Amino acid sequence: MENANRMQWDRLICDKRLGMEDYTDAKSGGVRSDFQRDYDRLIFSSPFRRLQNKTQVFPLPGSIFVHNRLTHSLEVSCVGKSLANEVVKGLREKYADEPWLKKLLEIDEIVAAACLAHDLGNPPFGHSGEKSISSYFKEDDGQSLESMLTPRQWCDLIHFEGNANSFRLLAHQFKGRRKGGFAMTYSMLASIVKYPYSSKHAGEKGKFGFFTTEKELFERVADEVGLIKLDDEMYCRHPLVYLVEAADDICYQIMDIEDAHKLKILGTREVIDLLLGFFDDDRKAHIKNVMDRIDDKNEKIGYLRSCIIGELVKECSATFISNEDAILNGEFKGGLIDHIGRRVHDSYMNCSKMAFAKIYRASDVVDIDLAGNQIIAYLMKKLIDAVLYPDKNYSQLLLRKFPQQYDVYAPTLFEKIQAVIDHISGMTDVYALDLYRKLNGMSLPAV
């Protein structure tokens, strides 16, 4: 018996634009689809360009180039599009007689754009930047603000989440900007929300998908595309979120190991033995034969990496297709990676264990975490003090450093704090460090 609440592809693929719902675009032809416009709009945006100076895992490069947030996002988009293309091949056969079949052909464009945007709201200094912001309110001077905020607002702050901040960055109408933020399509916005619920459902992991200020916007998107409502302020995921998540999982896990090899944190033989585990004996023999013809160690690992991405794309797309009914019914549990074949899954988990044991605890990575925590905590304290007491001379000087789009004179305390977080989370590593030094009197502009 079919689930009455089952999500429908005809609604899930929606090119309506947030903030432009009443606008009819009389496009003359098929130069670019609305979802391609989403992609292009992101590529040319300032927040996307700033990702080039934001840490992914390792410190931004000296003589050895490693991934930053920008290169990571581009690679995730590439892998996401490959995943989507494989999924569409399977869905086209199943829905060959449906009048909306052509809509399925746009899935790859939606996923590619969502993958570009998935890290857009992350603050500087890698994943530790998120923790530094939430920790400021949980453990630092920010604790004193709790009594001045509502329980829901406080919950948003102590669980600060880059994913929720990405949705805010794209959907919120910042000061002087147009309604609907970036005016992205509903389907693209729904596809970046990995945790489609408010902070009251954040739980022990502290994950959620939208702030109190964007609740109405997310619910408008969710209801329009037909996401299943599970509870108050909680929905099931848009199906394409699973593809965006899988592309991210594939890239960060495998690329982190490749970067660690380039930085000599991991040895060549160690990495080769680890990565060959993804393949059966016949494929392994072929891969070894190819690698024997390559002298450059980094090229060997690069070839292995490309083979693994292909294997994971094949496994994850097959998992999506075989579990499509459960996904559309809102009954699928976990991510696609959790349900792939045993050999590939076990190898992926071995990579994860290696990363946590030897990469994320590497000295340079920990140094970035420590420095980032100190810098962000200091900037949070100074900038929040400025918006709380704007009449002070020092505050007036500091408030001039804010971009005009952030409303530091907003009517509520929560919105003022959000203006501070918007400013800090938008900073690059270099800008945050430079501002920290200037506020501490450790550097002055050149004269």
N, C-alpha and C positions, 0 to 999 in steps of 0.2 A: 504493500500500500504506500503510495507516494506521500511524503511529508507535505502537509498543507502550507508550512512555513518555508518550504524549499526556496532557495534563492534562484533567480532566473537570469541567464546570461543576457537576455534581451534588455533587462533593467540594469544589470551589473556593468554593462558597457554603455556609459552615458557621457556624451560630449557637452552637456550643459556646463557653463562656466560659473564658478562662485562669484557672486556680485554682479553678474551680467545676465541673470536669469531672464530678464525681460528684453534683452537685446537680441535682435535677429540679424545674424551675419549673412548677408546675401553674397556669399562667395561664388565666383563665376566658374570655378572649376576645381580640379583636384591637384593643384600645385602642392599644397600641404594639407594634411588632415589636421583636425583640432588637436589630436594627441601628438603629432609631430610639432605643432606650435608650442605645446607644453615643453617638449624636449628642447627646442630652440630657445625658448624664453629662459630656461634654466641655464643653458650654456652661456648665454650672453649676460647673465645677471652678476651683480657684484658679490652676493653671498657665495655663489658657486666659485667665482675666481679666488675668493679669500681662502678657500679650502687648500690652495697650493701651499699656504704657510701655516697649516695646522698639522700637528703631529698625528700620525696614525698609530704607530707603536714605538718606533725607534726615533731618536733625536733627528731633527731635520739635517740633511746631508752635509758632510764636509767633502771629502774626496770620493766617497762611495755613495751613489744615489740609492736611496731606499724609498719605499712608498710613503706618500703623504695622503691627506684626506682626498685631495683632488684626483691623484692617480688611482687611488683605491676606488673612488666613486665611478670613474670612467670604466675601470675594469669590471666592476659589479654590473654596470649598465650593459656592457658587452656580453657578459655571461648570462645576465637576465634575459636579454633578447634571444640568445640561443636557446635557453630553457623554454621561453614562450613559443618560439617557432616549432620546437619539438612537440609541445603540448597541443598547439593548434592543428598539427598534422593528425593527431588522434581525434580531436574534437570534431574536425571537419567531416570525418567519416560518420561519426555518431549523429551529427545534426545536419546531415546533407540535405534533408527535405524541409528544414526550417526556413521561414521567410527572412529571419534575421541572421542567416548564416554569415553574411558579409561582415557583420560586426565582429565576429571571431577573428577575422584577419587583422584587426587593429589591436589585438592583445599585445603583440610584441612591442608596439609603439608606447602603449600605456606602461608596460613593465620597464622598458628602457628609460622612460622619463622618471618613473617612481624610483628606480635604482639610482639615478643621478641625484635625487633629492633626499635619499634616505638618511644621510649624515649632515644635512644642511644646518640643522639646529645644534650640532655638537659644539661645545666651547673649546677653547685652545687646550693644548697639553694632553691630547688623547682622552681615553676613557676616564682617567683620573680627574679630568676637568669637571665632568658631571658630578663625581663624588665630592669634589671640593666645594661645589656650590651647595649641594644638599647638606654637607657636613657643616657648613658655615651656620646654618640654622639649627641643626641638631646638636652641635657640640661647641660652637664658637659664640662670638658676640651676638649673633643673630637670634639666639635663644630669647633674648629680652623682648623681642617683637611679638612673641606668641600671643600675649594677652591683648594686643591691639588688632588682631586679625581674627577672622572667622575660622572655625575648625577646618572647613574645606579649603580655605586659602592657605592655612598653615600646612595642611596635608600636601598641597601642591608644591610648597617650598621645600619641605624636608624630604620629598621624593623626587626632586628635580630630575627630569628625564629628557635626554636629547631627542628622542622620538617625538614626544609631545611638543618640544620646542621647534622641531621641523614643521609640524602642522601649523603651529602659531606663526612661524616666519612666513609661510606660504599663504595663510588664510586671513590673518589679522589685518585690520585696516589701521596701519600706523599713521601717526600724525602727518597730515599733508599728502597722504597717499590715497589711492583710489579704493573704493569699496571692493571687498573680496581679495585684498592683498595682491597676490600675483595673478588673480583671476584664472586659476587653473581649472581644468575639467574635474567634474565630480569623481569620475572613476580614478583619475590619477591621484587625487587627494585621498580617497579611500584606500588606495593601494599602498600608501606609505605608512598607514597607521597599524603598526605591528601589535599594539595592545589597545584594542578598541573599547576602552573603558576609562572612567575618571579615576583620580587618585584615591578615592575612597575604596576602590577595589585593588589598590596597588599590592597589598599583601607583603609578605616577607621579602620578596625580591625587589619591591619598590618600583615596579614597572607600571606605566599607564600611558595613555595615548593622547590626551588633550587636557589643557588647563581649564580651570573654572571659566576663565574669560572667553574660551573658544568652545565651550560646551554646546551652545546653541548652533554654532556653525557646523560642528561635527555631526550633531544629530540631524541637521538639515541634509547633509551629504548622505549619511547612513540611511535615512528614510527614503531619499530619492532613488538610491541605487538598490534598495531592497535588502539591506543587511538584516539578519534575524536579530531581534531584540531579546536578550537573555534575561536581563534584570534592569533595575533602575540604573541608568547611566552605564550600561554594559551591553555591547553587541558582539556578535560573532565576527570573525575576520572576513574582509573581502577576499574571495578566492585567490586573487592575484598577489595578495600579501605573501602567500606561501612561496611564490616564485621569487619575489624580491628578497625574502628572507633566505631562501636557499642560495641565491646568487651571492649574497653577502657572506653567508657561512662558508661557501666554497672558496671565495676569494681571500677573506682575511686569514683563514686557517692555512691555506697552501702558500699564499704570498708571504706570510710572516715567516714561514720556514725557509723560503727562498731568500728573503732578506737576511735572516739570521745566518745563513750559509755565506752570503756575500760579506757579512761583517765578521766572519770566522768565529761566531758564537757556537755554531754547529759544524762538525767536520763533514767532508764530502762523502766518505764511506758510510758514516752514520745516517746521513740524509738519504742516500741512495737506497740503503737497506730498508729504511723506514717507508719510503715512497713506493718501492717495488711491491710492497704488500697489497697494493690496490688491485693487482692483476693476477689472472690465472697463469698457469705455467706456460702455455703457448704464447700468450701476449707478453709475458715477462721475458721469454727468450728472444722475441722480436725486438723488444725495447733495449735489451742488453746489447744485441747485435748492432743496433743503430748507435748506441752510446759509445761502443768500442771504436767507432769511426770519428768520434769527437774528442779532441785533445783538451779543449778549454773546459775546466771544471764547472764554471758557471753556466756554460752552454749545455752541459750534460744535465744539470739540475733544471734549467729552463725547458729542455725537451721533456723531461719527466713531468714537470709541472703541467705542461700543455696536454700531455696524455691523461693525466689525472683529472683535469678540468673536463675533458671530453667524457671520461668515464662517469664522473659525478653528474654531469648534465644529462647523460643518458639515463642514469639510475633515478635521478630526481624527477625528470619529466615522466618517466614510466610510472613512478609512484603517484604522481599527481593524477595521471589519466586513470589508473586503476582504482584510485580512491576518490574520484570526482563526485560520486553520489554522496559520500560521507561529507566531503568538503561543502557541497551545496546545501546539505541538510544541517550544517553547523555542528557535525558530530565528530569531525576529524580531530584527533588529539596530537599535540606535539608539532614538530616541523617535518618537512619532507625528508630531511637527513636522518631522522629517527626511524624511518620506515624503509630505507633502501636495503639492498641485499646484504647478507651477513658479512661477507668478506670485505666489501667496500666500506660498510659501516664500521667494522672493527678497525680497519686501517685508518679511517677518519678519526676515530676515537683515540687511536695510538698517537696520531699527530697532535690531537688536542692535549693529551697528557704530556707529550714532549714539550709543547709550547708553554704550558703552565710551569713545568719543572725547570726548563732551561732558557726560555725566551723572556717571558713576562717577569721573571725574577732576575734577569741580567742586570748588571750594575748600571749601565747607561739608561736602561728603561726605568729602573727605580729612581735614579737621579732626576729624570724628567718628572716623575710622579711627585717627588719631594719638592722640587722647585716650583712646579705648577701649583701644588697645594698652597704653598706659602704665598705665591704671587696672587692667586685668585682670592684667597682669604683676605689679604691686605686690601686689594682693590674693592672687594665687596664691602669691607668695613668703611673705607674712605668715601666711596660713592653713595652708599646708603646714608651715611651721616650727612652728606651734602644734600640729598633730597629731603631728609627729615628736617634739617635746619638750613633752609635756603637763604636766610638773611645774613648768615655769617659771611664775613669777607672771604675766607678761604673757600666756603661752599660756592659762592658766586663765581669765583675763579674756576673751580672744578666743574661746575655745571656747564661752563662754556666748552668743555671738552666733549660733551655729549653731541652726537649727531642730532639734527633737528627733528628727525622722525620719532625719537623717543621722548615721550611726554613726561618730563621730570616734574611738571607742575600739575599732574593729573589730580582729579578730585579725591581719590581714595589712596590710602597708604599702600594697599596691595598693588595698585597700578603703578605707583611710584617705584616700588621694589621691582616690579616686572620691567620697568624701564631700565633699571640698573642691570638686571640679569640679561635683558636684550642686548645692552651695550657690551657687557663683558663676554657673553657667549658668541657675539659676532666678531670679537677681536681675533687676530692671528696670534700665534705664539710670539712673534717678533714684536708686534705692537703692544701686547700685554706686558712683556718684559721691559720694553722701552718706557711705558707709562709708569710701571712700578719703580724703575730707576729714577725717573724724573720726580716722582712724588716723594721719594726718599732723599732727594737732593744728590743722587749719585751721578747724574748726568745733566747736561744742559745742551740746548740746541746750539749748533755751530754758528758763530758770528763772524 
